[in-house]
Amino acid sequence: MAYILVERVFKSFRWPDGTLLQVLRGVSFETKEYSITCLLGPSGCGKSTVLNIIAGLERADGGKVEVKGGDTPSGGPCRLGYVFQDPRLLNWKRVDENVAFALKGMGVPKGEWGPRLARYLELVALSDFRRQYPLFLSGGMRQRVGLARALAVEPAVLLMDEPFSKLDQLSARRLREDTLSICRKLSQTALLVTHDVEEAVYLGDRIVTLAARPSVVAAIYENPIPPADRSWDDPRFIEFKKEVLNSVLSVAVEKSSA
């Protein structure tokens, strides 16, 4: 079993003048196993902070975060993959070298590198570009390298921090479709941070919405449309998107009038 459990997590940051900015105020949710959970909310509400706490890059002020993978002993740490907003590639290394760099960092035996590089570069449709340098790739292709790098370590849980937000509309849509297909193929447990309602409804099997800062969980939705049946112009998809959007907007209105 691979999952993330977040229970009543609080987090504040201190400004240079000593005052505190409360970002998270008792956030609680859990992911669905072998599926994609989306954390949806307005910019600045603390979505990425939640992700960084889960990844161990930030420390919560209070509450509990539990991350477990099916291949680890009970209570033990599990392997995480992380896809950033920016690909964060090493421009002086080729595509395959960038992915291999992650394998080396995670202590994957060198004898496994070749098969993993072949498999995950093929999954993201970059087999023909494995010896190319990042500066010669499009933005969408660079983000595909970032996805391959995160998947190649074969994580129990994949974390994604708005990985499509800086892409053009066509590239972003294609990569969302491919990401959904890849996660289904790998039975990958994943948590995706986004402020895009349509993206959350397309990718998320479970959608957790956050209120504006200081954040609490406003609502949790189970996607009624199976991943294999999701289509951008399906009336069910459009109706569910409206439901989630109205909920997010209503929370924003309540917050602004409070």
Secondary structure, 3 states (H helix, E strand, C coil): CCEEEEEEEEEEEECCCCCEEEEEEEEEEECCCCCEEEEECCCCCCHHHHHHHHHCCCCCCEEEEEEECCCCCCCCCCCEEEECCCCCCCCCCCHHHHHHHHHHHCCCCHHHHHHHHHHHHHHCCCHHHCCCCHHHCCHHHHHHHHHHHHHHCCCCEEEEECCCCCCCHHHHHHHHHHHHHHHHHHCCEEEEEECCHHHHHHHCCEEEEECCCCECEEEEEECCCCHHHCCCCCHHHHHHHHHHHHHHHHHHHHHHHC
